[in-house]
Amino acid sequence: MVHETRAGTAVILGRFGKHVRWLARRRGVHFSLVRVIVCLIVVAGMSSAQDGIAAPLFGCDAPLERTGFAKNDPGARALLGLTRDWTVAQRVGHLLVVGVTGTEVTPSLAERIQTNAPAGVFLLGRNVRDREQLRELTKSLTAAGLKLNGGVAPLVAADFEGGSVNALRAVTGTTPAASQLAGGGESGVGAQALADASVLLGLGINVNLAPVADIRPPDGGFIGTRAFATTPGAVASLSTAYARGLRLGGVISVLKHFPGHGAALGDSHDLLPVLSHDLATLEAEDLLPFANGTRSGDAGMVMVGHVLVPAVDAVSPASLSAPVIMGLLRERLGFGGVVITDEMKMRAVSAERSVVEAASTAIQAGADLVLGDYTPAEHALIVNALVADCTAGRIDGDRLARSLARILALKAEFALLSPEGASTLAMWRSDALLAGRPFAAWSPDAIDGRFYPVPSPTTNAPGTPSRATGEFGPPSEADAASPGFTITDEQGIALYRDYLIHSGPSRLGRPLSRRFFLDGEVVQLTEGGLLRWKPEEGTADVFEGFEVFQATGTPWPVVDEWLKASGYARPEDGVATELPDIDPGQAQVGTPRGPVYRSGGWVVQSYTRAMVRKPMTVDPTSTPGAPAEVLWIGTVAKLMGAVPQDALAPFTWPVAD
């Protein structure tokens, strides 16, 4: 196996620059391309080793942006610059996601977070009492993490698979299992994931430890109804659809349990299961859902399970195995995103080793994040042990830098970094676009049937309109058959950079239009706003939500008239002038920009970034605590007749691509 710090790799990177670095790092790399890249790196690494060239170790206490990994990568260098003032304990602490006790952040818990600096926390049923308590808990946990890491928010995770695995049942009640969702096909599964993302974000949770990408054996096995289906193809398409729905909804997904738990015998909570498939069967069956989810770019993280796979490593569980993590997942599948372990106190791992040994081994094997329901004492011991590993050279700065860069990039993608950090990632991504990285994620939509890529494809030279008006309909056959659109033109890069700076899907939603010209600007409509780029000035900004109506000459009274024409009326006196208990949070939907209307069993109100509606109780003078439904600008525009049939033609914008 090739060591990550081999000097020979630099030969390849020096020749191909950001092309190889980006493709190796991203989640959506195709098998064939990965194999070419890996072969090049293997050959270069072997050649260098034979010549006696060794990469120097770089201490964990040194500026990580100066490591060999980052020195030629401006994006990684800038992201790692966020860790410049972190102690070694903070840096290695950011490789852990830990469980907590209780239903509130006590002074001792706050001190634990600030002392041991975890990358995030995960919640169990014991942490959840009711909706308001959970919101306060996640708010306080996030505040504690932000205070410590200078604007880098913590991951807040929960098992929200549905069915028998739902840590939030006290709030959400019973939810359908994956096997039940499967009947709705990709579209139904994706829609459920979007709904789940809205619920999770409203509760302050940004990571769902789902979906299960294991294949259910005919007898159900240990995984049972947690799996979507019994065939590799069905599991691949449905688990990817769920991961995509979470991503588009602004929540990080976790494909689990790599390399596959379905056919393994036994429950890893109690013992170490064995997956006895040979390599050919692994590739044809067990790995297929993971390959599909990572290649599409929809998997936020991949969870490595506690399962023994003798065909790859006959000694160590997958979660502690370099051949599985670095060989099978990184090299064979080409996954460049964040790798997280399954919970490390399960008997499959903890029966034969201490929590300290298990965490240390997992990191050295290539995991980026270790998930553990540790006591405060165990947590402190593990951080101290990882610091000792750094001191002894078992973990060097280059290795640490790689994991932290992946983690910070993921956090930035989901708006968990400071504005400076988000801008840094946007620049990183735009550099990659120059290398011709394809970006497109077609996703089912109940309205249009298709979403446009992020951003939309360029089909002609920059600045040359292809048509007088645009259409929102499904893509052409050529577009639909393409695995992605290559974005290399300046306006596409600028718009994508702007999209990321403004937190991308977590804030603006999905693109709904192609690119258009408007008064010397290039614009693109998304669900939550309007991206704008001024080529002459080289600047970009965004119109948010209903500001789009103002910018295009559709004033607020017109929106009100549309509501009235749609059967909505002003409530009687005594009804609240603002909708209470907006689930997605004021930060997501903005502030009220219009009065409350009601129709039938619904009340609705316009906000600066969206329209929100909620079901009414029997009492017309109050609204219940049920989840709110958010109608983003693109949806409202469509309902008003502005899109997609007439595209942006009412605003006389010629198509820019």
N, C-alpha and C positions, 0 to 999 in steps of 0.2 A: 504494500500500500504506500502511496506517496504521502510523505509528511507535508503538512500545509506550509511549512516555512522553507522548503527546498529552494536553494538559490537558483536552480535550473528553471523554476517557474518564471523567474524574472526575465529570463531570455525570451520566453514566449510572450509575456506581457509587454516586454520592451518592443517586440516586433509588431504585435497586434494591438497594443495599447488598450484603450477602453472597450474595444469590441469584445475581447475575451473576458475581461474583468466583469463587464456588465452581464454578459450572457451566463457566465459561471455563477454570478451572484443571484440572478433573478429566479423566481419560482417557475416561470413558464417556459423553461428550455425544453426543446424537443430531444428525444433519445438520440437520433442520429448526430445532431450537432454536438450534444454532450460527449458522445463517444469520441468524436474527432478532437474536441478540446482536451478531454482527459488523456487521450493517447499522446497528444503533443506535449502535455505537461509531464506525463509519465516518462516519455523519452528524454525530455530535457532534464528532468530530475535525476533519472538514472545516469545520464551522461555526466551531469555535474558531480554526482556522487563518485563515479568512477574516476573523475579527474581530481578527486580529493578536495572539492570545493564544498564548504559547509556554511550554511546560513548562521550568522552570529545570533546568539540569544539576546533578546531585548527585554530588560527588566519590566515587571508589572508596575513599578513605581515611576517609570520614565513617561514622558509625554507620548501617549499611544498614537497620536496623529503622526509621529515620526517613525513608526515601525515600517519594516519593509513592505508590509501589506498595504499601508496607507500612503506611503510617501509619494507615490505616483498617481494617486487617486484623489482628486480635489474634494469630491463629495464625501468619501469616507474620512478624509483628513478633517474636514470641517465638522462632521458629526462627532468624531472622536474628540475634537476640541472641546466639546461640552463636558468631557470627563477630566479636563486638565486639572481642575482644582479638587477632584475627588481623591480621597485616600485609597490605598490599595484595598483596604477593607470595604470601602464603598464600591469599588470596581468589581471585586469578586462577589460582593453581596448582591450585585445586580445580575448575577447568574442564578438567583434563587427566586422561586415563587412559593410562598409559604401559607399554611393555614393559620387561622387565628381562632381564639376562643371568645365566647361571649357575644352579646348583641349590640355592643357599643364600644367606642374607642376610649378605653380607660387611660389614665396617665401612664401606667406601666406598659400598655400596648403601644402607645405613642412613643415612649422611650425606646421600646424594642425596635420599632420601625426606623427610628432615627439613628439608633446605634448600629444596627446590622444591615440597613439599607437594601432591602429586597427589591427586585425588579417589579414585584407585584404580590398580590395576595389572592387566595382562592377561598370561596365561601362554601360552607356546608350547611346542611339543614339546621344544625345547632345555632347558626348565626342569624337565622331568619325567623322573625316573629310576626311581623305584619309589614305592610307597604311603607308606611311612614318611618318605622324603625329602620327598615332596610335602606331607605334613601338616606337617612341621617348617617347610618353606618358607612355606606360607600362614600358619602360626601366627606366624612371625617377621615377615612382612610386615604382618600385622594389628597386631601389637604396636608396630611402628615407626610406623604410622599413628595409632594411638590415643595414643601418647606425644606426638605433635606437635599433634593437633587437639583435645585435651581431651575425649576420650570419643566423638569421631566416627570410627567405624571406616571403613577404606578399602573400596571395592569391590574384590573379587578375582574377575576374570573369566577365562573360557576359552572357546574354540570347542569345543563339545561337541555338534555337530549330529548326529554319527553318520555312518557310511559313510566317505567319503573325507576328511571334515573332522572330525578328532578329535584335539585337542592332548593328550589324556590317554591315548592308545592304549597307552603303556608300562605304564599301570596297569590300564586297563579292558579291554584287548584290542580285538578287532574288535566294533563295534556297528552296528546296522542303520541304513541311510540313511532319510531321510524318505520316499522313494518306496516303500520296503519296509514302513514302518510304516503307510502309507496303507491297506493291506488290512485292518487291524484297525478301521477306522472311527474315529469320534470317541472312542468308549470306549477302544479299544486305544491310540490315540495319547495320550489323557489319562493312561492307566495307565502307559505308558512314561515320560511326562514326570514323573509322581510318583516313579517308580523312579529316574529320572535325578537328580531333585532330592535324593533321599536320598543317592545316591552323591556328588554334588557337595558337599553340606553336610558329609558325612563327611570330605571331603578339604579342607575349609576354603574352598571356592569358593562365592560367593554370587551370581554373575552368569553365566548361560549366554548366550553370544552366538548365540542361536538363539531362535525357529525362522526358517527361510527362508520368507518370505511371497511369493516370486516365483512366477510361473506358468511351468511348463515348456513350451517350445514343442514342437510335434510332433516335430522332429528332435533334441530334447534340449537343443540350444544349449549355452552355457557353463555354465548352472546344472545341467543334467542331473538326476541322481538326488538332488541336494540339495533339489529342490522336491518337494512332496507330490503334486502332480497337474498335469494339463494344462488344467483348467477353473477359472475364477475362483471359482465357488461351492465346489468341493471344496477348493481351496487355502484359501479363507477359513475354512471350518468346521474343517479339520484343523489349520491353523496356530494358530487361536484355541484349539482344544482343547489343543494342546501348551503354549501360553503359559499357559493356565489351570492345567494340571497343575503347571507349574513354580511358579506363584504360590501355589497351594494347598499345595505342598510347601515353601514358604519361600525359593524362589530367584527372582531377578529375571530376567525374559525380555527378549529384544531382538528385535523384529520387524525383519526386514531383507529386501531393500535398497531402501528407499523412493526413488523412487515406483514401483520395479519394474525388475528386471534381466533377467527372463526373456526378454522379446522384444528386448532390446538386443543389438546385434551386437558381439562382442568381449569380451575378458577385461580387466577393469579393473586387474588386476595388471600388464598390459603396455601398455595403451593406453586411451583414453577412449571407451567404447562409446556408441552413440547409440540412444536410444529414440525412434523416429519416430512414435509414435502421436499422434493429435490429442487434444484435451481430452475429447471425447465418448468416445473409446475408452479413454483413461486412466481415466475415471470408471467406465465399464462393466466394465472388465477389471482393469487393473493396480492400481488403488487399492482395489478391493473387499476384498481380504484385510486391508489396513491399516485400512480403515474398520471392518471387522468386529472386528478385534482391539483397536482403540483404543476403539471405542464400547462394547464389553463390559466395559472396564476391566481386561482381563487383561494387556495389553501393559505391561510395566514400563518399557521404553524403546523408541524407534523409531530404527533406524539409517538414516541417509541415505547412499545409495550414491554412488559415483563414476560417474555416468552423465549424459550430456547429454540434456536433454529440450527440444528446440527449441520445442515448443508452449507451454512455460512460460518458459524462459530459453534463448535460442539462443547464449549466450556462456559461461556458467559451469557447471561440473559441479554436480549437485544438492547435493552436500555443501558447496558454497561459494556457493550461490544463495539470496538472500533471497526471491525470488519462489517458489521451491520450498519452503523451510523455513517462512517466515512466511506466504506466500500460500496454498500448496497444503496443507501439513500442518497448520499452526496454524489458519488461517482457514477453508479449505475443508472440512477434515476435523474441525476443532475439537479437535485433540489438545492437551491442556494439560500433558502429562507431559514427561519428560526426552528430549531429542533428542541423539543421539550420532552422530558421523560414522563412516564406515568408516575403516580404517587409512590414515593420511595420507601414508605413504611409498610407497604404490602408484603405479605409473607414470602412471596416469590423472590424478593430481594433481601429483605431484612432477616430472614431465618438464618442465613449463613454469614452475615457481615453487619458491622455496625452502621449506623446512619451516616457517620463521618466517612467511613471507607466507601460506602455506596455513592455518596455525593461526589467525592473526589474522583472515584473511578469513572463515573458518568461524564464529568467534565473532561477528563483526560481522554476519554473515548470519543469525544467530539460533540457531546450535547451542549447546546447553548444555555438552556434553562433546566434547572432541576426542580421538580414539583414535590413538595414534602409537607406533610401535616406535622411539623416539628414543634416540640415544646420550646419555650424560650431558651432553656439551657442547651438543647440540641442545636437550635438555630445558631447560637453564639459559638458553639464548638465547631460547627461546620464552617462558619466564616473564618474562624481562626485557623482551621486546617487548610482552607484554600489559600489563605495568606501565606502559610508555611509552604504550601506547594509552589507558590510563586517564588519565595525566597530560595527554595531548593532547586528551582529550575524545572520542576515537573510541569509547571504551567509557565510559559514565557510570555512576554508582552505581545508578541505577534499573534499568538493563539488567543490571548485575552482580547486583543483588539478586534479580531475577526468576529467573535461572539457579540461583543458590545456594539460593533457597527451594525450587525444584523438586527439586534434587539432595538437599537435606537432608530434604525430605518423603519422597522415595523411600527414603532410607536409614532414616528412622524407621519407615516402613511395614514394612520387612524387618529390624527390630530391630538396626540398625547405628548407633543413637544411644545416648547415655547415657540412664538412666531419666528424667532431667529432659526430655531432648529427646523421648522417646517420649510422655511425659505431655503435652507441648506439642502434639504432633501429634494426640493423642487429643482434646484440647479443641478443636482446629481442626476436626477431623472432626465432633465433636458439634455445633458451631455450624452446620456445613453441614447436618446432619440437620434442624435446626430450620427450615431453608429448604425442606425437603421433598425433599432429594436422594434418588432411589431407589437402594437398594443390594440387589442380588441377583445371584448368579452360579450358576445351576443347573449342576451338573456331573455327568457319569455316575459311578456308583459300583457296584462289583461286588456290594455287599451290598444296598443299598436301592434302587438305581436313581436316587436323587435325594439331593441335599444341601439342607439348609435354607439360607436366605439368612443374611447376617451383618448384624445378628442376624435373628431370625425376624420375619415381618410382623405388624403389629398389625391385627386384624380387628374390634376393638370398643373401647369406651371403656376407658382404663387402669383396671386393678383390677377389671374385671368378667369373671369366668370365663365362657367360652363353652361349656365342657363339663366333665364331672366327671373325664374322663381324656383323655389325648392319644394320638395315633397318629403313627407315623413313616413311614407310607406315602407314595406319590407325591402331589404337590400336586393340587389340584383343577384342572379344565380352565381355569378362570379364572386360577388362579395360574400354570399352565404357560404360558398365552398372554401373561402380563404380562411386559414387559421388565424389571420391577423392582418392589420393594415400597417404598412411601414410609413412612419411619419418622419420626414426628413426636411420639410420646408420650414422656413423661419416662423411663419404665422402659426403653424401647428404646434411647434415647439413652445412658442410664447404662450399660447392658450393653455397648453398642458401644464406649463410651469405655473400659470395663474391659478389653474384648477387645483393644483397641489398646495400652493401657498394659502389658498382659502379653504383648506382642509378637505378638498375633494368630495368623495361620496358621503362622508359623514355630515357635511354641512350643505353642499350644493346639490346633492343627488346625482342622478345620471343624466348625461347629455341627451337632449331630445331633438336636436336639429343638426343640420350640417352647418358649415360656416358661411356667414353672410358679410357683405360690406354694408356699413352704415356711416355716412358722413366721414369718410376717411379712416374709419375704424373697422377692425375685423371682429365679429361677434359670433357667439354660439350660445344658444339657449339650453339651460339645464333645468332639471325639475325645481331647483331652489334659487335660480338666479340667472344672470346674463353675463357671460364672460366677455370682456372687451379688451382689445389690444390696439394701440395706436402705433402703427409702423414707423411713422416719421419721427415720433418722440422716443420710440423704443420702450414704452411703458405699458403696463397692463393693470386693470382693476376689475371690479365686478359690481354690477347692479344686483342687489339682493331682493329676492321675493317680489313683492308688489311694486317695488320701485320700477320694475320693468314696465308695468302699465303706465306709470307716470312718464317714463322716458319715451314711450311710444305713443303718447297722446291719448291714452285711455285712462281718464281720471277716476278717482275713487267713486264718485257718484255713479259711474257706469257699472262698476262692480256691484254697488248696492242695488241698482235697477235690475241687474241680471238676477240677483238673489230674489228680489221681489217677483220677477217674472217666472222664476223657477218654483214659485209657491211658498217661499219663505216670507214670514211676516215679523214685524217687531213684537217682542213679548209684551205681555201686560205689565203695568207698573208693578214694581216689587221684585222683578227678576233681576238678578245680578247683572251689572253692566259689563262684567268681564267673566270669562269662563274660568272657574277655579280648577285647580288640580290638573294642569296640563301635563300629561305624562312625559312627553319628550323634553319638557323643560323650557323655560323662557329663553335660555341661551340658544336653543335650537330653532324655535319658531319665531323669536323676536318679541316685539311688544304690540299690544292691540292697536289697530289702525282703523277700526270701524266698530259699529254697534253690534250687539248680539241679535241674531235673528233665530226664528224657530220655524220648523215645518214638521208636522206629524210628531214623531217621537224624538226629533233631533233639535239640538241648538247648535248654531254655527257662528263663528266670529273670524274676521280677517285680522291677521297679524302681519308684521312687516315682512316676514319670510315665507309665510304659508297661510292657508286657511285651515282652521281647526273646527271639527265638529264632534259632539258628544251626545250620547243618548240621554234623554230626559227621564226623570222618575215620574211616577204617577202624579206627584205634586209639581205642577208647572212652574212653581216659583223657585225651584231648586234644581241642581244638576247633581248626578251621582258621582261616585268615585271611580266609575268604570273608565277603562283606557280611552284616551282621545284618539281620533283618527285624523291624521295630518294629510291635507290635500296640498301638495306643493304647487308652485307657480305654473309649472308645465301642465299639470293635471287640470288646474282651474282654467288655464287658457284654452285647453281643449274643450272643456265643458262649456265655455263661453262661445265656442265655435271658431276660435282663432287658430287652433291647431288640432289635428295634423292635416285635415283635408286641404286647407288653404295654405299650409305651412306658415311662413312669415310674410307671405304676400300682402296681407292687409297693411303691413308696415313698409311696403315697397323696398324691401332689401334684396338686391340681386345676390345670387348665390356666389360664394367666394371659392367654392371647390367643386 
